[in-house]
Amino acid sequence: MTGRAPKRAGQREGSRPTVASMTPETLAPILEQMGCPPEKSLEMASQLDKRARQLAAQKGRAYEEAMAHLLNLMKQGWAAKERGL
């Protein structure tokens, strides 16, 4: 056993999961690395996934594009908070 998560359909061996294959459970640790409090990361990941799907449907965008946009906004917000802004 290698200790790795099982490979998802369409995912190459050794590659990172794509945004489209992410679940709240796989997104939560990424949010933590960006500055999200660990105790809130799973809840925030679920909300982020839901909002990305809403944006994609409302704006006629790809889910991946909507998720990237939201992640960028969150990253900027946490960076500003760390700087005391």
C-alpha positions as CSV (number, residue, x, y, z in Angstrom):
1,M,0.0,0.0,0.0
2,T,1.5,3.4,-1.0
3,G,-0.6,5.6,1.2
4,R,-2.0,7.6,-1.7
5,A,-5.6,8.3,-2.4
6,P,-7.2,6.1,-5.0
7,K,-6.9,7.3,-8.6
8,R,-10.1,8.8,-10.0
9,A,-11.5,8.0,-13.4
10,G,-9.6,10.1,-16.0
11,Q,-6.8,11.0,-13.6
12,R,-3.3,10.0,-14.6
13,E,-1.0,8.2,-12.2
14,G,0.9,10.6,-10.1
15,S,-1.1,13.6,-11.2
16,R,-3.0,16.1,-9.0
17,P,-6.8,16.0,-9.1
18,T,-8.3,18.4,-11.5
19,V,-10.7,21.0,-10.3
20,A,-13.6,19.1,-12.0
21,S,-12.7,16.0,-10.0
22,M,-12.5,17.8,-6.6
23,T,-14.8,17.1,-3.8
24,P,-15.2,19.1,-0.6
25,E,-13.0,16.5,1.1
26,T,-10.2,17.0,-1.4
27,L,-10.7,20.8,-1.6
28,A,-10.6,21.3,2.2
29,P,-6.8,20.7,2.7
30,I,-6.1,23.1,-0.2
31,L,-8.2,25.8,1.5
32,E,-6.2,25.2,4.7
33,Q,-3.0,25.8,2.8
34,M,-4.4,29.1,1.6
35,G,-5.2,30.2,5.1
36,C,-8.6,28.7,6.0
37,P,-9.0,27.6,9.6
38,P,-8.9,23.8,9.7
39,E,-12.1,23.5,11.7
40,K,-14.0,25.5,9.0
41,S,-12.3,24.1,5.8
42,L,-14.8,21.3,5.0
43,E,-17.8,23.6,5.4
44,M,-16.2,26.3,3.3
45,A,-15.2,23.8,0.7
46,S,-18.8,22.6,0.4
47,Q,-20.1,26.2,0.2
48,L,-17.4,27.0,-2.4
49,D,-18.4,24.0,-4.5
50,K,-22.0,24.9,-4.4
51,R,-21.3,28.6,-5.3
52,A,-19.0,27.6,-8.2
53,R,-21.8,25.4,-9.6
54,Q,-24.3,28.3,-9.3
55,L,-21.9,30.7,-11.0
56,A,-21.2,28.3,-13.8
57,A,-24.9,27.9,-14.5
58,Q,-25.8,31.6,-14.1
59,K,-22.9,33.0,-16.2
60,G,-22.7,30.1,-18.7
61,R,-19.1,29.5,-17.6
62,A,-17.2,26.3,-17.0
63,Y,-17.3,25.0,-13.4
64,E,-13.4,25.0,-13.5
65,E,-13.4,28.7,-14.4
66,A,-15.9,29.6,-11.7
67,M,-14.0,27.6,-9.1
68,A,-10.7,29.2,-10.1
69,H,-12.3,32.7,-9.8
70,L,-13.7,31.9,-6.3
71,L,-10.4,30.4,-5.1
72,N,-8.5,33.5,-6.3
73,L,-11.0,35.7,-4.4
74,M,-10.6,33.7,-1.2
75,K,-6.8,33.7,-1.5
76,Q,-6.8,37.5,-1.9
77,G,-9.1,37.9,1.1
78,W,-6.9,35.7,3.4
79,A,-3.8,37.5,2.2
80,A,-5.4,40.9,3.0
81,K,-6.4,39.6,6.5
82,E,-2.9,38.5,7.2
83,R,-1.6,42.0,6.3
84,G,-4.1,43.5,8.7
85,L,-6.2,45.1,5.9
